[in-house]
């Protein structure tokens, strides 16, 4: 698993877990959502190499 895929998976897990907290534990739910946002930003910061570039005209 790449670093980008790992960050996206971590964000999805944090979001899913934040939905399971009751009203008493709602503060930690927001912490999980903040962690998910940070993981998504880390994932988007990673450069994604173009795949199969030669199919669209060859030279670039």
C-alpha positions in Angstrom: 0.0 0.0 0.0 1.4 3.4 -1.0 1.7 6.3 1.4 -1.2 8.1 -0.4 -3.5 5.1 -0.2 -2.6 4.6 3.4 -3.5 8.2 4.3 -6.8 7.9 2.4 -7.7 4.6 4.2 -6.8 6.2 7.6 -9.1 9.1 6.9 -12.0 6.8 6.0 -11.4 4.8 9.2 -11.4 8.0 11.3 -14.6 9.2 9.7 -16.3 5.9 10.2 -15.2 5.8 13.9 -16.4 9.3 14.5 -19.9 8.3 13.6 -20.1 5.7 16.4 -19.6 8.1 19.3 -22.5 8.9 21.6 -23.4 12.4 22.8 -21.2 12.0 25.8 -18.1 11.3 23.7 -18.9 13.9 21.0 -15.7 15.9 21.7 -13.5 13.1 20.6 -15.6 12.6 17.5 -14.5 16.1 16.3 -10.9 15.2 17.1 -11.2 12.2 14.8 -12.7 14.3 12.1 -9.8 16.7 12.4 -7.3 13.8 12.1 -9.2 12.6 9.0 -8.9 16.0 7.4 -5.2 16.1 8.1 -4.8 12.6 6.6 -6.7 13.7 3.4 -4.5 16.8 3.1 -1.4 14.6 3.4 -2.7 12.3 0.7 -3.5 15.1 -1.6 -0.1 16.7 -1.1 1.6 13.6 -2.6 2.3 13.9 -6.3 0.4 11.4 -8.4 2.3 10.3 -11.5 0.3 10.2 -14.7 -0.6 6.7 -15.7 -0.5 5.5 -19.4 0.5 9.0 -20.7 1.5 7.5 -24.1 -2.1 6.8 -24.9 -2.8 10.5 -25.4 -0.4 11.5 -28.1 2.9 10.2 -26.9 5.1 13.3 -26.3 4.5 15.5 -23.3 
